[in-house]
Amino acid sequence: MNLSSHYELSQFLAEVERRAFKQAQFAVRDEHAALDIVQDAMLKLAEKYGDKPVEEFPMLFQRILQNTIRDYYRRQKIRSFWTVLFSSLHPQHDEEDFDPLDTLQDKGNNSQPDEPENALAQSQLLALIEKALIDLPARQREAFLLRYWEDLDTAEAAAAMGCSEGSVKTHCSRATHTLAAKLKERGVNLNEK
C-alpha cells in the first residue's frame, strides 16, 4: 500500500472541499454550521488518518463527514432541550433568516454553460434540484449524495452510513423517485433529452 504524503492529503481535501460543503449544507441547512462541520471533518481526517494510503481517503472522509453531521444534530438536540427549558422562563421571538438556496459560485468545476440563457436555465434547474434535495428525509438525502454526488458504490455508501447495502438502495430509490416527482411538479421532465 502506498502511504500518503502531506501534498496528497492537501490535494484530496482541496478536491472534496466544495462537494463536502454542499453535502453538509443540505444536511444541516445552515451555511455557517456546514462550514464548521466540513472543517472539523477535514481536521479529523488529517489528524487521525493522514498517514493512511491515498486510496482510503474518500471512504474515510465520507464516514468522518457523516459522523460529524450526526454529532452536530446530537448537540443541537441537547442545546434545543435547554433552550426550550430556559425560553419558558424568558420568552424570546428571535427568528433567523436563512436562505438554503444560497450557493457557492461555480467557477472551479466549469459546469456553467457559456450562453446567458443556458446559464440562467441551468442555474434555475440547480436551484430546483437543491430545494428538492433539502426537502428529502435525512437518510434519503445522505444516501443519494453519497451514491450520486460522491460517486461511491453501494458498499462504500453503506459503510459510510453505517447501514446495509439494501438500505442504501432503498433510500436512493425513494430519493430519486421523490426528486423526479418534485421536479416534474415544477415542469422539469427528466426523460426529455
C-alpha positions in Angstrom: 0.0 0.0 0.0 1.1 3.5 -0.8 1.1 5.8 2.2 0.1 9.4 1.6 2.2 12.5 1.6 1.2 15.8 3.0 0.8 17.1 -0.5 -1.6 14.2 -1.5 -3.7 14.9 1.6 -3.9 18.6 0.8 -4.7 17.8 -2.8 -7.5 15.4 -1.7 -9.0 17.9 0.7 -8.9 20.7 -1.9 -10.8 18.4 -4.3 -13.6 17.4 -1.9 -14.0 20.7 -0.2 -16.8 22.2 -2.3 -18.8 18.9 -2.5 -18.4 18.3 1.2 -19.7 21.8 2.0 -22.8 21.3 -0.2 -23.4 17.9 1.3 -23.2 19.4 4.9 -25.3 22.4 3.9 -28.0 20.1 2.5 -27.9 18.1 5.8 -27.9 20.9 8.3 -29.5 23.8 6.3 -27.1 26.3 7.8 -24.1 27.7 5.9 -22.0 28.5 9.0 -22.7 25.2 10.6 -21.9 23.4 7.4 -18.5 25.2 7.1 -17.7 24.2 10.7 -18.7 20.6 10.0 -16.5 20.3 6.9 -13.6 22.0 8.7 -13.9 19.5 11.6 -14.2 16.6 9.3 -11.1 17.7 7.4 -9.1 18.2 10.6 -10.1 14.8 11.9 -9.0 13.1 8.6 -5.7 14.9 8.7 -5.0 14.3 12.4 -6.2 10.7 12.7 -5.8 9.2 9.2 -3.4 11.5 7.3 -0.8 8.7 7.1 -3.3 6.2 5.5 -3.0 5.3 1.8 -4.5 7.9 -0.5 -7.0 5.4 -1.9 -8.6 5.2 1.5 -9.2 8.9 1.9 -12.6 9.1 0.1 -14.2 6.4 2.3 -12.6 7.6 5.5 -13.6 11.2 4.8 -17.2 10.4 4.0 -17.5 8.3 7.2 -16.0 11.2 9.2 -18.2 13.8 7.5 -21.4 11.8 8.1 -20.4 11.2 11.8 -19.7 14.9 12.2 -23.1 15.8 10.8 -24.7 13.3 13.2 -22.7 14.8 16.1 -24.0 18.2 15.1 -27.6 17.0 15.3 -27.0 15.4 18.7 -25.5 18.7 20.0 -28.5 20.6 18.5 -30.9 18.3 20.2 -29.3 18.8 23.6 -29.0 22.6 23.0 -32.6 22.7 21.9 -33.8 21.0 25.1 -32.0 23.5 27.3 -33.1 26.4 25.1 -36.7 25.4 25.3 -36.4 24.9 29.0 -34.9 28.4 29.6 -37.1 30.1 27.0 -40.1 29.3 29.0 -38.6 31.5 31.7 -37.7 34.3 29.3 -39.8 34.3 26.2 -37.9 35.3 23.0 -39.1 35.7 19.5 -35.9 35.7 17.6 -36.2 34.4 14.1 -33.1 33.6 12.0 -33.4 34.4 8.3 -31.6 31.7 6.4 -31.9 31.1 2.7 -30.9 27.5 1.9 -30.6 28.3 -1.8 -27.5 30.5 -1.2 -24.8 28.7 -3.1 -21.2 29.0 -3.9 -20.1 30.4 -7.3 -19.4 27.6 -9.7 -16.2 28.7 -11.4 -13.9 25.9 -10.5 -15.7 22.9 -12.0 -16.8 24.6 -15.2 -20.4 23.3 -15.1 -21.8 26.7 -16.1 -22.6 27.0 -19.8 -21.3 30.0 -21.8 -24.5 31.4 -23.2 -26.5 33.6 -20.8 -29.9 31.9 -21.4 -28.3 28.5 -20.9 -26.6 29.7 -17.8 -29.9 31.0 -16.4 -31.7 27.8 -17.3 -29.0 25.7 -15.6 -28.9 27.9 -12.5 -32.7 27.7 -12.2 -32.6 23.9 -12.6 -29.8 23.6 -10.0 -31.8 25.7 -7.6 -34.8 23.4 -8.1 -32.7 20.4 -7.5 -31.1 21.9 -4.4 -34.6 22.8 -3.0 -35.8 19.2 -3.7 -32.7 17.8 -2.0 -33.2 19.9 1.1 -36.7 18.6 1.4 -35.7 14.9 1.3 -35.6 13.0 4.6 -32.1 13.0 6.0 -31.2 9.3 5.3 -32.5 9.5 1.7 -30.5 12.7 1.1 -27.4 11.2 2.6 -27.7 8.0 0.5 -28.4 10.0 -2.6 -25.5 12.4 -2.2 -23.0 9.6 -1.3 -24.0 7.5 -4.3 -24.6 10.1 -7.0 -22.7 13.2 -5.8 -19.7 11.5 -4.2 -19.9 8.6 -6.7 -19.4 5.9 -4.0 -20.6 2.4 -4.8 -23.4 0.8 -2.7 -21.0 -1.0 -0.4 -18.9 2.2 0.3 -22.1 4.3 0.9 -23.4 1.6 3.2 -20.1 1.7 5.2 -20.2 5.5 5.3 -23.8 5.5 6.5 -23.4 2.6 8.9 -26.2 0.6 7.3 -26.8 -2.3 4.9 -26.4 -2.1 1.2 -30.1 -2.9 0.9 -30.9 0.2 3.0 -28.7 2.3 0.7 -30.5 1.0 -2.3 -33.9 1.6 -0.8 -33.0 5.2 0.3 -31.6 6.0 -3.1 -34.6 4.6 -4.9 -37.0 6.6 -2.7 -34.9 9.7 -3.1 -34.7 9.6 -6.9 -38.5 9.0 -7.2 -39.2 11.9 -4.8 -36.8 14.2 -6.6 -38.2 13.3 -10.0 -41.8 13.9 -8.8 -40.9 17.2 -7.3 -39.1 18.3 -10.4 -42.0 17.2 -12.6 -44.3 19.3 -10.5 -42.1 22.3 -11.4 -42.3 21.4 -15.1 -38.9 19.6 -15.4 -39.2 16.3 -17.2 -36.1 14.2 -16.7 -36.9 11.8 -19.5 -36.5 14.6 -22.2 -33.1 15.0 -23.7 
